[in-house]
Amino acid sequence: MAVPVPMPRQRTGSPVESAPAPETSGGGGDLTLLVIEDDPAGTFSAPELPDAAGTRVRIRTARNLTEAERLLTDDIQCILVDLALPGRYDSDHDGLAPLKHVLRLAPRHAVLALAAEGDSERAAAAVRVGAQDYLFRDELDSRLLSRAIRYAVERKRADVAQRQLTESRLRAQENARLERGLLPTPLLQGSNLRFASRYRPGRSRALLGGDFYDTVRTPDGTVHVMIGDVCGHGPDEAALGVELRIAWRALTFAGLCGDTLLSTLQKVLEHERESEEIFATLCTIDIAPDGRRAGLCLAGHPSPLIVRAGGAPRLLPYDEGGPALGLLPRARWPRREVQLGEAWSLMMYTDGLIEGRVGAGTKQRLGQDGMVEMITGLLARGLSGEELLETAVAQVRELNGGELTDDVAVLLLDRGTALVTA
C-alpha cells in the first residue's frame, strides 16, 4: 500500500493551484512543483510542502498529461512524473512514455520520476533518458521530497549552463570557420609588394561581418586587390560576402577585369541575395607588373588612400565611379588609370572606418578628410604595417566613444617604402 507524503490534507477534487512563485537562481527561494500522478487517494493534495530551510515548496497536481500541459506555466521549476501513468503517448514499450512526453513538453524544467520500490530498473532508465533523479513511492516523505526537488532544480540549472557553454563554443568554432573564409590568405607569391590587413566586426556580431576582401597575383604578374561591403550585418551578409569574394577570385584568375568583372559580380549578387534591397559596395585595383600604374574601379565604395614617397597621404580620384552592385541592373563601372610612381603605399578600407563619430554624444562623423588627417599623424609618428592599421582602428573606436556599430576592414599594400613592414 502506498504511503502518502505526511502533510495537511485537503479535500480531493480539482487540482490545487497556487499563486505563481518567483524563479530563483539558487537556494533560499520558493519553488513550485507540478505533480503528474493518477492517484485516487490524493497523495499530493496539499498546496504546500514544509521545507527544513524555512522556505516553501508549492504543489500543483494533475491527474494526466493533458491536464498537466494546461497547468505547466513559467513559474514551475520542477515536475514529478508518476511512471505508472498510462503510456499512450508514443510507440515505445519501455514504460517511459509518460516521462518522455513530459521531457519533450518541458525541456527547460527539472523533472523527477516517481516509481514503485520494486521498479528500480525502470527508475534508473528514467534518469538515462533525461530525468534529474527518481524517487520510490514507498520511501517517500516530505523531507526527502523537498531535498530531491531542490537537488533536481540545481542539477537542471547546471545542465542548462553546461549546454549553453557547449553551444557557445560550437558557435565560436563555426564563426572561426566562417572567418577563415571571409578573411583569406593573400596570394602574392612572386610579387615584391608587401601586404597588411586589419578586420574588426561591429559590436554584438562575434566574428561575423559583411565586409570582405582579397588579393591575388595572376600569372602575368598583375596584382589584383579587392575590398567590399555587403549592406547589413550578421551571418547572412557574411555568407554573401564570402560568395562574392570567391566569385571575384575565380573571375580574376579567369582573366576578367574592370567593368566586365563587376557586371558579372552583380549577377552573382542578384542571384544569391535574399532580398532585392541587398546591395554591396566594391573597390577593385589591378596593379601592373612593374608596380608603377594601376586601374581603379569603384562601385559605390570609398576611394583608396595613397602615400607616395616624400608626399602626404591623399585620396585617389573618385569622381568616375559607378553605383553599388545590385542597385541598377544595367550599370557600368569605368576603369580609371592611376599613376602610382616608383615607391608608394596604398590603403583600402570599408566605410566603417570613416563613419564613426568624433566624440561621444555628437553627430559629426570622422569622414574621409578626418581619416586622411588621422593617417597623416600616425605616419608622422613612424607607424607602419599592422601597427599602423591596428592603431588607426583603435583611434577611430576611441573617437567614437566605444565600439563601432559597423564592420571595419582595412588593407595596406606597399612598394619600395618603409610604410609597411615585411
MARNULO-108740 format. One record per residue (C-alpha): residue in one letter; x, z, y. Coordinates in steps of 0.25 Angstrom, whole numbers. Layout:
BEGIN
<rec "A"; <X; Z; Y>>,
...
//
This chain:
BEGIN
<rec "M"; <0; 0; 0>>,
<rec "A"; <5; -4; 14>>,
<rec "V"; <10; 8; 23>>,
<rec "P"; <5; 5; 37>>,
<rec "V"; <14; 8; 49>>,
<rec "P"; <11; 22; 54>>,
<rec "M"; <5; 20; 67>>,
<rec "P"; <-8; 24; 74>>,
<rec "R"; <-19; 15; 68>>,
<rec "Q"; <-29; 7; 76>>,
<rec "R"; <-42; 0; 70>>,
<rec "T"; <-39; -13; 64>>,
<rec "G"; <-45; -25; 69>>,
<rec "S"; <-40; -35; 79>>,
<rec "P"; <-25; -35; 81>>,
<rec "V"; <-19; -25; 90>>,
<rec "E"; <-13; -32; 103>>,
<rec "S"; <-6; -24; 113>>,
<rec "A"; <-1; -28; 127>>,
<rec "P"; <11; -37; 128>>,
<rec "A"; <25; -29; 126>>,
<rec "P"; <37; -33; 134>>,
<rec "E"; <48; -40; 128>>,
<rec "T"; <61; -32; 126>>,
<rec "S"; <75; -36; 126>>,
<rec "G"; <80; -24; 118>>,
<rec "G"; <75; -11; 112>>,
<rec "G"; <66; -1; 120>>,
<rec "G"; <55; -11; 123>>,
<rec "D"; <41; -12; 117>>,
<rec "L"; <39; -22; 106>>,
<rec "T"; <27; -29; 101>>,
<rec "L"; <25; -32; 86>>,
<rec "L"; <16; -42; 80>>,
<rec "V"; <12; -39; 66>>,
<rec "I"; <6; -50; 57>>,
<rec "E"; <0; -43; 45>>,
<rec "D"; <-12; -45; 37>>,
<rec "D"; <-15; -30; 34>>,
<rec "P"; <-29; -26; 34>>,
<rec "A"; <-24; -11; 35>>,
<rec "G"; <-19; -14; 49>>,
<rec "T"; <-5; -8; 47>>,
<rec "F"; <-1; -13; 61>>,
<rec "S"; <-13; -10; 68>>,
<rec "A"; <-7; 0; 79>>,
<rec "P"; <-4; -6; 92>>,
<rec "E"; <10; 1; 94>>,
<rec "L"; <21; 5; 85>>,
<rec "P"; <29; 18; 88>>,
<rec "D"; <44; 16; 91>>,
<rec "A"; <55; 26; 90>>,
<rec "A"; <61; 21; 103>>,
<rec "G"; <49; 25; 111>>,
<rec "T"; <44; 10; 113>>,
<rec "R"; <32; 3; 107>>,
<rec "V"; <30; -8; 97>>,
<rec "R"; <17; -14; 99>>,
<rec "I"; <10; -21; 88>>,
<rec "R"; <1; -33; 87>>,
<rec "T"; <-6; -37; 74>>,
<rec "A"; <-10; -50; 68>>,
<rec "R"; <-16; -52; 54>>,
<rec "N"; <-12; -66; 53>>,
<rec "L"; <-3; -77; 59>>,
<rec "T"; <-14; -83; 67>>,
<rec "E"; <-17; -70; 74>>,
<rec "A"; <-2; -67; 75>>,
<rec "E"; <0; -80; 83>>,
<rec "R"; <-11; -76; 93>>,
<rec "L"; <-4; -63; 95>>,
<rec "L"; <10; -68; 96>>,
<rec "T"; <14; -66; 111>>,
<rec "D"; <27; -65; 118>>,
<rec "D"; <27; -50; 119>>,
<rec "I"; <28; -49; 104>>,
<rec "Q"; <42; -46; 99>>,
<rec "C"; <41; -44; 84>>,
<rec "I"; <31; -49; 73>>,
<rec "L"; <29; -43; 60>>,
<rec "V"; <24; -52; 49>>,
<rec "D"; <18; -48; 36>>,
<rec "L"; <24; -57; 25>>,
<rec "A"; <11; -55; 17>>,
<rec "L"; <3; -63; 27>>,
<rec "P"; <-4; -75; 20>>,
<rec "G"; <6; -87; 20>>,
<rec "R"; <-2; -98; 25>>,
<rec "Y"; <7; -103; 36>>,
<rec "D"; <17; -112; 29>>,
<rec "S"; <21; -118; 15>>,
<rec "D"; <31; -108; 11>>,
<rec "H"; <29; -100; -1>>,
<rec "D"; <39; -89; 2>>,
<rec "G"; <29; -79; 8>>,
<rec "L"; <35; -80; 22>>,
<rec "A"; <25; -90; 28>>,
<rec "P"; <19; -80; 38>>,
<rec "L"; <32; -75; 43>>,
<rec "K"; <38; -90; 45>>,
<rec "H"; <25; -93; 52>>,
<rec "V"; <28; -81; 62>>,
<rec "L"; <42; -85; 63>>,
<rec "R"; <38; -99; 68>>,
<rec "L"; <27; -93; 77>>,
<rec "A"; <36; -83; 84>>,
<rec "P"; <51; -87; 83>>,
<rec "R"; <55; -78; 95>>,
<rec "H"; <49; -65; 89>>,
<rec "A"; <55; -55; 80>>,
<rec "V"; <48; -56; 66>>,
<rec "L"; <47; -45; 55>>,
<rec "A"; <42; -47; 41>>,
<rec "L"; <33; -37; 34>>,
<rec "A"; <34; -37; 19>>,
<rec "A"; <29; -29; 7>>,
<rec "E"; <40; -20; 1>>,
<rec "G"; <42; -28; -12>>,
<rec "D"; <43; -41; -4>>,
<rec "S"; <58; -39; 1>>,
<rec "E"; <62; -53; -3>>,
<rec "R"; <51; -60; 6>>,
<rec "A"; <55; -50; 17>>,
<rec "A"; <69; -54; 17>>,
<rec "A"; <65; -68; 17>>,
<rec "A"; <57; -66; 29>>,
<rec "V"; <70; -62; 37>>,
<rec "R"; <77; -74; 32>>,
<rec "V"; <66; -83; 38>>,
<rec "G"; <67; -76; 51>>,
<rec "A"; <60; -62; 52>>,
<rec "Q"; <69; -52; 58>>,
<rec "D"; <66; -41; 48>>,
<rec "Y"; <56; -37; 37>>,
<rec "L"; <48; -24; 34>>,
<rec "F"; <42; -19; 22>>,
<rec "R"; <27; -15; 24>>,
<rec "D"; <28; -3; 14>>,
<rec "E"; <40; 3; 22>>,
<rec "L"; <35; 0; 36>>,
<rec "D"; <33; 11; 46>>,
<rec "S"; <33; 12; 61>>,
<rec "R"; <47; 15; 63>>,
<rec "L"; <52; 4; 54>>,
<rec "L"; <43; -6; 60>>,
<rec "S"; <47; -2; 74>>,
<rec "R"; <62; -3; 71>>,
<rec "A"; <60; -16; 64>>,
<rec "I"; <53; -22; 75>>,
<rec "R"; <64; -19; 85>>,
<rec "Y"; <75; -24; 76>>,
<rec "A"; <67; -37; 74>>,
<rec "V"; <65; -39; 89>>,
<rec "E"; <80; -37; 92>>,
<rec "R"; <85; -45; 80>>,
<rec "K"; <76; -57; 85>>,
<rec "R"; <82; -56; 99>>,
<rec "A"; <96; -56; 93>>,
<rec "D"; <92; -68; 84>>,
<rec "V"; <86; -76; 96>>,
<rec "A"; <98; -73; 105>>,
<rec "Q"; <107; -78; 94>>,
<rec "R"; <99; -90; 92>>,
<rec "Q"; <99; -93; 107>>,
<rec "L"; <114; -91; 107>>,
<rec "T"; <116; -101; 96>>,
<rec "E"; <107; -111; 103>>,
<rec "S"; <115; -109; 115>>,
<rec "R"; <127; -112; 108>>,
<rec "L"; <121; -125; 102>>,
<rec "R"; <117; -129; 115>>,
<rec "A"; <130; -127; 121>>,
<rec "Q"; <136; -135; 109>>,
<rec "E"; <126; -146; 111>>,
<rec "N"; <129; -146; 126>>,
<rec "A"; <144; -147; 124>>,
<rec "R"; <142; -159; 115>>,
<rec "L"; <133; -166; 126>>,
<rec "E"; <144; -162; 136>>,
<rec "R"; <155; -169; 128>>,
<rec "G"; <146; -182; 128>>,
<rec "L"; <143; -180; 143>>,
<rec "L"; <158; -178; 147>>,
<rec "P"; <166; -188; 139>>,
<rec "T"; <181; -189; 138>>,
<rec "P"; <186; -200; 147>>,
<rec "L"; <192; -212; 140>>,
<rec "L"; <204; -215; 149>>,
<rec "Q"; <215; -217; 139>>,
<rec "G"; <226; -227; 145>>,
<rec "S"; <222; -224; 159>>,
<rec "N"; <230; -217; 170>>,
<rec "L"; <218; -211; 176>>,
<rec "R"; <216; -196; 175>>,
<rec "F"; <202; -190; 173>>,
<rec "A"; <196; -177; 176>>,
<rec "S"; <181; -172; 176>>,
<rec "R"; <172; -160; 178>>,
<rec "Y"; <158; -159; 173>>,
<rec "R"; <148; -148; 177>>,
<rec "P"; <133; -148; 173>>,
<rec "G"; <123; -142; 182>>,
<rec "R"; <118; -128; 180>>,
<rec "S"; <109; -124; 168>>,
<rec "R"; <113; -136; 160>>,
<rec "A"; <125; -131; 152>>,
<rec "L"; <134; -143; 149>>,
<rec "L"; <124; -154; 151>>,
<rec "G"; <122; -163; 163>>,
<rec "G"; <118; -176; 167>>,
<rec "D"; <132; -180; 173>>,
<rec "F"; <141; -189; 165>>,
<rec "Y"; <154; -197; 166>>,
<rec "D"; <164; -205; 158>>,
<rec "T"; <178; -212; 160>>,
<rec "V"; <183; -223; 151>>,
<rec "R"; <195; -233; 151>>,
<rec "T"; <191; -247; 146>>,
<rec "P"; <201; -256; 138>>,
<rec "D"; <204; -264; 151>>,
<rec "G"; <210; -251; 158>>,
<rec "T"; <198; -249; 167>>,
<rec "V"; <194; -234; 168>>,
<rec "H"; <179; -233; 170>>,
<rec "V"; <173; -220; 175>>,
<rec "M"; <158; -216; 176>>,
<rec "I"; <150; -203; 181>>,
<rec "G"; <135; -202; 181>>,
<rec "D"; <124; -192; 183>>,
<rec "V"; <110; -192; 176>>,
<rec "C"; <99; -186; 185>>,
<rec "G"; <95; -173; 179>>,
<rec "H"; <101; -162; 171>>,
<rec "G"; <101; -158; 157>>,
<rec "P"; <103; -163; 143>>,
<rec "D"; <95; -176; 144>>,
<rec "E"; <102; -180; 157>>,
<rec "A"; <116; -177; 150>>,
<rec "A"; <112; -185; 138>>,
<rec "L"; <108; -197; 147>>,
<rec "G"; <122; -195; 154>>,
<rec "V"; <129; -195; 141>>,
<rec "E"; <122; -208; 137>>,
<rec "L"; <125; -215; 150>>,
<rec "R"; <140; -211; 149>>,
<rec "I"; <141; -216; 134>>,
<rec "A"; <134; -229; 139>>,
<rec "W"; <143; -230; 151>>,
<rec "R"; <156; -229; 142>>,
<rec "A"; <151; -239; 132>>,
<rec "L"; <147; -249; 142>>,
<rec "T"; <160; -247; 149>>,
<rec "F"; <168; -250; 137>>,
<rec "A"; <159; -262; 135>>,
<rec "G"; <164; -268; 148>>,
<rec "L"; <152; -265; 157>>,
<rec "C"; <155; -260; 171>>,
<rec "G"; <149; -259; 185>>,
<rec "D"; <134; -264; 187>>,
<rec "T"; <133; -269; 172>>,
<rec "L"; <137; -255; 167>>,
<rec "L"; <128; -247; 176>>,
<rec "S"; <116; -257; 173>>,
<rec "T"; <118; -254; 158>>,
<rec "L"; <119; -239; 160>>,
<rec "Q"; <106; -240; 168>>,
<rec "K"; <99; -246; 156>>,
<rec "V"; <105; -235; 147>>,
<rec "L"; <99; -224; 157>>,
<rec "E"; <86; -231; 157>>,
<rec "H"; <84; -231; 142>>,
<rec "E"; <90; -217; 140>>,
<rec "R"; <83; -209; 151>>,
<rec "E"; <71; -201; 149>>,
<rec "S"; <64; -204; 162>>,
<rec "E"; <65; -215; 172>>,
<rec "E"; <69; -205; 182>>,
<rec "I"; <82; -202; 176>>,
<rec "F"; <94; -209; 183>>,
<rec "A"; <109; -208; 183>>,
<rec "T"; <120; -210; 193>>,
<rec "L"; <133; -216; 189>>,
<rec "C"; <146; -219; 195>>,
<rec "T"; <156; -229; 188>>,
<rec "I"; <170; -233; 191>>,
<rec "D"; <179; -243; 184>>,
<rec "I"; <194; -241; 187>>,
<rec "A"; <202; -253; 186>>,
<rec "P"; <214; -253; 176>>,
<rec "D"; <224; -252; 188>>,
<rec "G"; <217; -240; 193>>,
<rec "R"; <216; -245; 208>>,
<rec "R"; <202; -250; 209>>,
<rec "A"; <188; -247; 203>>,
<rec "G"; <174; -251; 202>>,
<rec "L"; <163; -241; 206>>,
<rec "C"; <149; -241; 203>>,
<rec "L"; <139; -231; 208>>,
<rec "A"; <125; -229; 202>>,
<rec "G"; <119; -218; 212>>,
<rec "H"; <131; -210; 210>>,
<rec "P"; <140; -203; 220>>,
<rec "S"; <153; -211; 223>>,
<rec "P"; <166; -206; 217>>,
<rec "L"; <177; -200; 226>>,
<rec "I"; <191; -206; 227>>,
<rec "V"; <204; -200; 231>>,
<rec "R"; <215; -210; 233>>,
<rec "A"; <230; -205; 234>>,
<rec "G"; <232; -200; 248>>,
<rec "G"; <218; -201; 252>>,
<rec "A"; <206; -192; 254>>,
<rec "P"; <194; -192; 244>>,
<rec "R"; <183; -201; 247>>,
<rec "L"; <171; -207; 240>>,
<rec "L"; <171; -221; 234>>,
<rec "P"; <161; -231; 241>>,
<rec "Y"; <147; -229; 236>>,
<rec "D"; <138; -238; 245>>,
<rec "E"; <137; -249; 234>>,
<rec "G"; <132; -240; 223>>,
<rec "G"; <119; -242; 215>>,
<rec "P"; <108; -233; 211>>,
<rec "A"; <108; -223; 200>>,
<rec "L"; <106; -228; 186>>,
<rec "G"; <91; -228; 182>>,
<rec "L"; <85; -230; 196>>,
<rec "L"; <84; -245; 197>>,
<rec "P"; <82; -254; 185>>,
<rec "R"; <90; -266; 191>>,
<rec "A"; <100; -258; 200>>,
<rec "R"; <114; -263; 202>>,
<rec "W"; <127; -256; 203>>,
<rec "P"; <138; -263; 211>>,
<rec "R"; <153; -260; 207>>,
<rec "R"; <161; -257; 219>>,
<rec "E"; <177; -260; 218>>,
<rec "V"; <185; -248; 223>>,
<rec "Q"; <200; -248; 226>>,
<rec "L"; <205; -235; 221>>,
<rec "G"; <220; -236; 224>>,
<rec "E"; <233; -232; 217>>,
<rec "A"; <230; -217; 216>>,
<rec "W"; <216; -211; 217>>,
<rec "S"; <207; -200; 211>>,
<rec "L"; <192; -203; 209>>,
<rec "M"; <181; -193; 208>>,
<rec "M"; <168; -196; 202>>,
<rec "Y"; <156; -185; 202>>,
<rec "T"; <142; -183; 200>>,
<rec "D"; <132; -179; 211>>,
<rec "G"; <132; -164; 206>>,
<rec "L"; <146; -163; 213>>,
<rec "I"; <140; -167; 227>>,
<rec "E"; <126; -161; 226>>,
<rec "G"; <130; -146; 226>>,
<rec "R"; <127; -139; 239>>,
<rec "V"; <137; -134; 248>>,
<rec "G"; <132; -120; 250>>,
<rec "A"; <122; -111; 242>>,
<rec "G"; <109; -112; 248>>,
<rec "T"; <112; -125; 256>>,
<rec "K"; <106; -139; 254>>,
<rec "Q"; <119; -146; 258>>,
<rec "R"; <125; -154; 247>>,
<rec "L"; <140; -156; 245>>,
<rec "G"; <139; -171; 245>>,
<rec "Q"; <150; -181; 243>>,
<rec "D"; <156; -179; 256>>,
<rec "G"; <157; -164; 253>>,
<rec "M"; <163; -167; 239>>,
<rec "V"; <174; -176; 245>>,
<rec "E"; <177; -165; 255>>,
<rec "M"; <178; -155; 243>>,
<rec "I"; <187; -164; 235>>,
<rec "T"; <196; -166; 247>>,
<rec "G"; <198; -152; 248>>,
<rec "L"; <201; -150; 233>>,
<rec "L"; <211; -161; 233>>,
<rec "A"; <218; -155; 245>>,
<rec "R"; <219; -142; 236>>,
<rec "G"; <227; -150; 226>>,
<rec "L"; <216; -150; 215>>,
<rec "S"; <215; -161; 205>>,
<rec "G"; <209; -165; 192>>,
<rec "E"; <200; -156; 184>>,
<rec "E"; <203; -145; 194>>,
<rec "L"; <198; -153; 206>>,
<rec "L"; <185; -156; 199>>,
<rec "E"; <183; -142; 194>>,
<rec "T"; <185; -136; 208>>,
<rec "A"; <176; -147; 214>>,
<rec "V"; <165; -144; 205>>,
<rec "A"; <167; -129; 207>>,
<rec "Q"; <167; -130; 222>>,
<rec "V"; <154; -138; 222>>,
<rec "R"; <148; -127; 214>>,
<rec "E"; <153; -117; 223>>,
<rec "L"; <148; -124; 236>>,
<rec "N"; <134; -125; 229>>,
<rec "G"; <134; -110; 227>>,
<rec "G"; <132; -111; 212>>,
<rec "E"; <130; -120; 200>>,
<rec "L"; <127; -135; 204>>,
<rec "T"; <114; -140; 199>>,
<rec "D"; <119; -153; 196>>,
<rec "D"; <129; -158; 186>>,
<rec "V"; <143; -162; 191>>,
<rec "A"; <153; -172; 185>>,
<rec "V"; <166; -175; 192>>,
<rec "L"; <177; -185; 187>>,
<rec "L"; <191; -187; 193>>,
<rec "L"; <199; -200; 190>>,
<rec "D"; <213; -200; 195>>,
<rec "R"; <224; -211; 196>>,
<rec "G"; <238; -208; 201>>,
<rec "T"; <235; -196; 210>>,
<rec "A"; <237; -181; 208>>,
<rec "L"; <222; -178; 210>>,
<rec "V"; <219; -177; 195>>,
<rec "T"; <228; -170; 185>>,
<rec "A"; <230; -177; 172>>,
//
